[in-house]
Amino acid sequence: MKKKKKLWSGAFQLATNADVETFTSSLSFDKALFQEDISCSIAHANMLNKQKIIPQDKAKKIIDGLQIILLKIEQGSFEFNTDNEDIHMSIESSLFELIGDDAGYLHTGRSRNDLIATDLRIYSRVATKEILNQLIAFRETLVELATQERLTIFPGYTHMQNAQPILLAHHFLAYEEMMKRDTDRFIELTNRINIMPLGSGALAGSGYDFDRPYLAKQLNFDKISKNSMDAVSDRDFVFDINSASAICMVHLSRLAEEIILWASSEFNLISIHDDFATGSSIMPQKKNPDVAELVRGKSARVIGNLMQILTLLKGLPLTYNRDLQEDKESLFDSIDTIINCLSITNGLLNSITINKIHAEKLAVQGYALATDIADYLTKKGVPFRKSHEIVGKIVLHCSNNNIQFSELSLEEYKNFNINFESDILNLDALTSINNRDLPGGTAVNQIELSIREASHQLKQDIQKIK
Ligand code: ARG
């Protein structure tokens, strides 16, 4: 079959080498931008007509043709011609086939450089909305779990060593704080995405009397770009999405790691329901937390994508360079991965049972009430450093004799310090938890307040992203 002439081949005397054609083509991945590309072209044709740059009948023919192409792609009956190096060329050449030479009016005053930047911004805007919806759904689960587990006593760790008892709700609300910050980041970066490059031409601006605000209005952009050179080469919004996604994936990965630990027989703090666990092909007893492991694993590629885009731009002179074509696959991958991982981790959280009896027992093991005993003495007037030392000696005594604090009598306590009174025998995990009754602490009162605050901030964020 004879190849069609390329739309840009006027000054070329040789056909493109076949390997070069394959090497330079982006169609396999930028066809994801077909809707955005057609929207931009329709808006452009409308604007060319309004500004009397092209005649009305030609504009109408172009727009009708583009709408037919859109419908065909949506229905799956469109054949992308692989002779075309990218989505822009593919759609434009199909328009030629459909309406003839009048298609040639469409690209007036426009470059693929401002077009691709605009397509990608529209795509990013839609994707960010979807990420935000997933973040909100995720946070709803966290707040629900915090409400359910508002009285569940759980071990709290530092250095992966049992440290102090906490309420499990406090743990879930810690993730709500992280996800709230993620939400803020995505809301904020939307403002930076929503600036329209169209009209910047190849680099220096278009040579026609374009109505850029009219273009922006049709395409729902808040603002138009101020500098055509920046506009065609700026990919900060891609940094923004990759970076906010990498941070959010690190949060998910940390949660995934905790779920993996909690589900191990060593910790035995939760069990994952069968529908969210997987088996081993050789060890019949195994129930593995593969979903959490994969979320932890997939964070690596999103972090990698951030490194890739930063490195891509690092030495790039103004303005458009073909290197920029490499911005898309990693961006699409980060977007797909974060949406996927938020949704599956949400499902996973809804699919765990807490082993409350064991959690409460673990919460005081490893002398986790030691700080409370030191605080007890300090509240009786002993300087804290002194209390710390006394309780250190009690811990040593207990561990040498392989006993817990609860097995000590008042006399034994008094042997360590005279200030101990009988109320020391009432010290338990819940007393320890309720001792931390200040803003940000794990006491039951504070958790009740935090749950109310979290629900409130969640409602506010839902309003913001509407
Ligand atoms: N496929 C290109 C990209 O993704 C589109 C812009 C091409 N511009 C050009 N002057 N070759 O960046």
Boltz pocket constraint, residues with backbone or C-beta under 6 A from the ligand:
constraints:
  - pocket:
      binder: B
      contacts: [[A, 24], [A, 26], [A, 30], [A, 85], [A, 86], [A, 112], [A, 113], [A, 116], [A, 320], [A, 321], [A, 322], [A, 324], [A, 325], [A, 326]]
      max_distance: 6.0
